[in-house]
Amino acid sequence: MRRPGGVYDVSYSQDIAILRTPFHWMMVAVGVILLFSMPLFTSPIGINLLNVVAITSISATGMNLLLGYAGQISIGHAAFMATGAYTGGILVTHLGFSFWAALPCAGIAAALVGIITGLPSLRVKGFYLAMSTLAVQYIIPWFIINVRPDITGGINAMSLPPPQLGKFILDSQEKWFYVIMPLTFLMLYFAKNLDRTRLGRAWVAIRDNDLAAEALGVNLFYYKAQAFAASSFYAGIAGCIWAFWAGAASTEPFDLNYSVWLLGMVIVGGLGTILGSVLGAAAIVSLDRLVLIAGPAIEPLLPTVTKGTVGASLAPIAFGTVLMLFLIFEPRGLAHRWGIIRSWWQLYPFRY
């Protein structure tokens, strides 16, 4: 692997380190300082966008672990977010848990549901596996709405109190920003290290050729179940944070459409890369916000269209167009394009 001139690795730990040089550490430190100072000069709308991107990045990372690393497709990822959201909400509102204790429990509950969902993955794959996960996308919301609606609220949203840490109450976008960002960094760092472990290498082997991996001694059922568990754990954490950040738990945000959007995020960002999860989430969420802003400006050009529906109709059109263009012209996603730009810069002025 390419290193700056005069930099040598003298141990295996240095060779696999995420941050290898003092320059890398300096850039990360500067980036963290700039990021956490953004609430000082950014509007509440901008902070809201950053919070949404961060939460979505956690969920997209879970999707990438399952699809990008293990090669197992899921169209029910949003349902696991709903599981985490309602688990956290029930533990806080009915059992007296704090948000900080309910958050890991929400991830564990979603992981257990994910393991059950992954059971068919030993027998089916591809389109048939997608259909089995699609069933989960309908079963879990139905279960939440119809089974014990006195606890979940049924078709109505479950109101959630703002979390607090001592006297610090998370009742504004700026306060949430300083909680969501560290949690996002922690989850991304764990995922980045996870893909370099024995577990991560087994996932990649299954993704590339599951028959060859099994012949080499990889237990397909064990590692596929772990892939679904890890993916669902990330979705559960993201769903729990989303619910308390929004102040209510509801099945409406976690529908089939959102599952498809999460799938598109990892494709646009780049399959098999943690960076791709973040870039894909940032790109698709920003695209959605831009479409909502552009909708009112386009409405005068379409007098026959019902007023107020252009933005809602334009969002799936823009998403489908972007997804199609990436599949044709950049199937390896934004992370691959960023790698090309970085290599170009590192080789300057000898890039030829």
C-alpha positions in Angstrom: 0.0 0.0 0.0 1.3 3.4 -0.9 2.9 5.5 1.9 4.3 9.1 2.0 8.0 9.2 1.4 10.0 8.3 4.5 7.1 6.5 6.2 7.7 2.8 7.0 5.6 0.3 8.8 7.6 -1.7 11.4 4.7 -3.7 12.9 1.5 -5.4 11.7 -0.6 -3.0 13.9 0.9 0.0 12.0 0.2 -1.7 8.7 -3.5 -2.1 9.4 -4.0 1.2 11.3 -6.8 3.4 10.0 -4.7 6.6 10.7 -1.1 5.8 9.7 0.7 9.1 9.7 0.9 12.3 11.8 -0.7 14.1 8.8 -3.7 11.8 9.0 -4.1 12.5 12.7 -3.8 16.2 12.1 -6.4 16.2 9.4 -8.8 14.2 11.5 -8.3 16.6 14.5 -9.0 19.6 12.3 -12.0 18.0 10.7 -13.5 17.1 14.2 -12.9 20.6 15.5 -14.6 22.1 12.4 -17.5 19.7 12.6 -18.3 20.3 16.3 -18.0 24.0 15.8 -20.6 24.0 13.0 -23.6 24.8 15.4 -21.8 28.2 16.1 -22.2 29.4 12.5 -24.8 27.1 10.9 -28.6 27.6 10.9 -30.9 25.2 12.6 -32.0 23.9 9.2 -28.4 23.0 8.5 -27.9 21.3 11.8 -31.1 19.4 11.2 -29.8 18.2 7.9 -26.5 17.1 9.5 -28.4 15.2 12.2 -30.5 13.4 9.6 -27.4 12.5 7.6 -25.7 11.1 10.7 -28.6 9.0 11.8 -29.1 7.7 8.2 -25.4 6.9 7.9 -25.7 4.5 10.9 -28.6 2.7 9.2 -26.9 2.7 5.8 -23.7 1.3 7.4 -25.8 -1.6 8.7 -27.2 -2.2 5.2 -23.7 -2.1 3.8 -22.4 -4.7 6.2 -25.2 -7.0 5.1 -25.2 -6.3 1.3 -21.8 -4.9 0.6 -19.7 -7.2 2.8 -21.8 -10.4 3.2 -23.6 -10.2 -0.1 -27.1 -10.7 1.4 -29.8 -8.5 0.1 -32.6 -7.1 2.4 -35.6 -5.0 1.5 -36.9 -4.8 5.1 -34.1 -2.8 6.6 -36.5 0.0 7.7 -38.6 -2.5 9.6 -35.6 -3.2 11.9 -35.3 0.6 12.5 -39.0 0.5 13.5 -38.2 -2.4 15.9 -35.4 -0.3 17.5 -37.6 2.8 17.7 -40.5 1.0 19.5 -38.2 -1.1 21.7 -36.5 2.1 23.0 -39.9 3.9 23.3 -41.5 1.1 25.3 -38.5 0.7 27.6 -38.5 4.4 28.4 -42.2 5.2 28.6 -43.5 2.0 30.2 -40.6 0.4 32.0 -38.8 3.5 33.3 -35.5 3.0 31.4 -33.3 5.9 30.6 -32.6 6.6 26.9 -29.0 5.6 27.4 -29.9 2.2 28.7 -32.7 1.7 26.2 -30.5 2.5 23.2 -28.3 -0.7 23.3 -31.4 -2.7 24.2 -33.1 -1.4 21.0 -30.1 -2.5 19.0 -30.1 -6.0 20.6 -33.9 -6.4 20.0 -33.5 -5.5 16.4 -30.5 -7.9 16.1 -32.6 -10.8 17.5 -35.3 -10.1 14.9 -32.6 -9.9 12.3 -31.3 -13.3 13.2 -34.8 -14.8 12.7 -35.2 -12.9 9.4 -31.8 -14.3 8.3 -32.8 -17.9 8.8 -34.1 -18.4 5.2 -30.7 -17.1 3.9 -29.2 -20.6 4.3 -31.7 -22.0 1.8 -32.5 -19.1 -0.5 -30.5 -16.3 -2.1 -30.9 -13.5 -4.5 -34.4 -12.7 -5.5 -36.0 -15.2 -3.1 -34.1 -13.8 -0.2 -35.2 -10.3 -1.1 -38.8 -11.5 -1.1 -38.4 -13.1 2.3 -37.1 -9.8 3.7 -39.8 -7.9 2.0 -42.3 -10.0 4.0 -40.6 -8.7 7.2 -41.2 -5.2 6.0 -44.9 -5.8 6.2 -45.1 -8.1 9.2 -43.2 -6.0 11.7 -45.3 -2.7 11.2 -48.5 -4.8 11.3 -47.3 -6.4 14.5 -46.5 -3.0 16.1 -49.9 -1.5 15.1 -52.2 -4.4 15.8 -50.7 -6.4 18.7 -51.0 -4.5 22.0 -51.9 -1.1 20.7 -52.3 0.0 24.3 -48.5 -0.2 24.6 -47.3 0.8 21.1 -50.1 3.4 20.4 -51.4 1.5 17.4 -51.9 3.7 14.4 -51.0 6.7 16.5 -47.5 7.8 17.2 -46.0 7.0 20.6 -44.9 10.3 22.2 -41.4 10.1 23.7 -39.8 12.5 26.2 -36.6 14.2 25.4 -33.6 12.3 26.8 -31.4 13.9 29.4 -28.0 13.4 30.9 -28.0 15.0 34.4 -29.3 18.5 33.8 -28.5 18.4 30.1 -31.8 17.9 28.2 -31.8 17.1 24.5 -34.5 19.6 23.5 -33.0 21.3 20.5 -31.2 20.4 17.3 -27.9 21.8 18.5 -28.0 19.7 21.7 -28.9 16.6 19.7 -26.0 17.4 17.3 -23.4 16.9 20.1 -24.9 13.5 21.0 -25.7 12.1 17.5 -22.2 12.9 16.0 -20.2 11.0 18.7 -22.6 8.1 18.5 -22.2 8.1 14.7 -18.4 8.2 14.8 -18.4 5.3 17.4 -20.7 3.1 15.2 -18.7 3.9 12.0 -15.4 3.2 13.8 -16.7 -0.1 15.0 -17.9 -1.1 11.6 -14.6 -0.1 10.0 -12.7 -2.4 12.4 -15.3 -5.1 12.1 -14.7 -5.6 8.3 -11.0 -6.4 9.0 -11.7 -9.2 11.5 -12.1 -12.9 11.0 -15.9 -12.2 10.8 -15.5 -9.5 8.1 -13.2 -11.7 6.0 -15.7 -14.6 6.2 -18.5 -12.2 5.0 -16.4 -11.2 2.0 -15.7 -14.9 1.2 -19.4 -15.6 1.3 -20.1 -12.6 -0.9 -17.6 -13.6 -3.5 -18.4 -17.3 -3.7 -20.4 -19.0 -1.0 -19.7 -22.5 -2.3 -16.0 -21.9 -2.3 -16.2 -20.3 1.2 -18.1 -23.4 2.5 -15.5 -25.7 1.0 -12.8 -23.8 2.9 -14.6 -24.3 6.2 -16.7 -21.2 6.5 -19.9 -21.9 8.3 -22.4 -20.3 6.0 -25.4 -20.3 8.4 -23.4 -19.0 11.3 -21.8 -16.1 9.4 -24.9 -15.2 7.5 -26.9 -15.0 10.7 -24.2 -12.8 12.2 -24.4 -10.5 9.1 -28.2 -10.1 9.6 -27.7 -9.5 13.4 -25.0 -6.9 12.9 -27.0 -5.1 10.2 -30.2 -5.1 12.2 -28.3 -3.9 15.3 -27.2 -0.9 13.4 -30.7 -0.3 12.1 -32.1 -0.7 15.6 -29.7 1.9 17.0 -30.5 4.3 14.2 -34.2 3.8 14.7 -34.1 4.4 18.4 -32.1 7.6 17.9 -34.4 8.7 15.2 -37.5 8.2 17.3 -36.2 10.2 20.3 -34.7 12.8 18.1 -38.2 13.2 16.4 -40.0 13.0 19.8 -42.3 10.2 18.7 -42.1 6.6 17.5 -44.2 5.8 14.4 -44.2 3.2 11.7 -44.8 5.8 9.0 -41.2 6.9 8.5 -40.0 3.3 8.3 -42.0 2.0 5.3 -41.0 0.1 2.2 -40.1 3.3 0.4 -37.4 4.1 3.1 -36.0 0.6 2.8 -35.5 1.1 -0.9 -33.9 4.5 -0.3 -31.4 2.9 2.1 -30.6 0.3 -0.5 -30.0 3.1 -3.0 -27.8 4.9 -0.6 -25.3 2.1 -0.3 -25.3 1.7 -4.1 -24.7 5.4 -4.7 -22.1 5.6 -1.9 -20.3 2.4 -2.8 -20.9 -1.2 -1.8 -18.4 -2.8 0.6 -17.0 0.5 2.0 -17.9 2.3 5.3 -17.1 5.6 3.6 -19.6 4.8 0.9 -22.4 4.5 3.5 -21.7 8.0 4.7 -21.3 9.5 1.2 -24.4 7.7 0.0 -26.5 8.9 3.0 -25.3 12.5 2.6 -26.0 12.5 -1.2 -29.5 11.0 -1.1 -30.6 13.0 2.0 -29.3 16.2 0.4 -31.0 15.3 -2.9 -34.3 14.9 -1.1 -34.0 18.3 0.6 -33.0 19.9 -2.7 -36.1 18.4 -4.4 -38.4 19.8 -1.7 -36.9 23.2 -2.2 -37.1 23.0 -6.0 -40.7 21.7 -6.0 -42.4 25.1 -5.4 -40.2 26.7 -8.1 -41.2 24.1 -10.6 -44.9 24.3 -9.8 -45.7 27.4 -12.0 -44.3 25.5 -15.0 -46.9 22.7 -14.5 -50.3 24.5 -14.1 -52.2 21.3 -14.6 -50.6 19.5 -11.6 -52.2 19.8 -8.2 -50.6 22.4 -6.1 -48.2 21.1 -3.4 -47.7 17.7 -5.0 -44.7 18.5 -7.2 -42.1 18.1 -4.5 -43.5 14.8 -3.3 -43.7 13.5 -6.9 -40.3 14.8 -7.9 -38.4 13.0 -5.1 -38.8 9.4 -6.3 -38.2 10.6 -9.9 -34.9 12.2 -8.9 -33.9 9.3 -6.7 -34.6 6.8 -9.5 -32.7 8.9 -12.1 -29.7 9.3 -9.8 -29.7 5.5 -9.0 -29.9 4.6 -12.7 -27.1 7.0 -13.6 -24.8 5.5 -10.9 -25.6 2.0 -11.9 -24.6 2.8 -15.5 -21.7 5.2 -15.2 -20.3 4.7 -11.6 -21.4 1.3 -10.3 -18.7 1.3 -7.6 -20.2 4.5 -6.1 -18.9 7.7 -4.7 -16.3 6.0 -2.5 -14.6 4.7 -5.6 -14.7 8.1 -7.2 -13.2 9.6 -4.1 -10.4 7.0 -4.2 -9.6 8.1 -7.8 -9.4 11.7 -6.8 -7.3 11.0 -3.8 -4.8 8.9 -5.8 -4.7 11.7 -8.4 -3.8 14.2 -5.7 -1.2 12.0 -4.0 0.6 11.4 -7.4 0.6 15.0 -8.4 2.6 16.3 -10.3 3.6 12.8 -11.6 0.0 11.5 -12.2 0.7 10.6 -15.8 
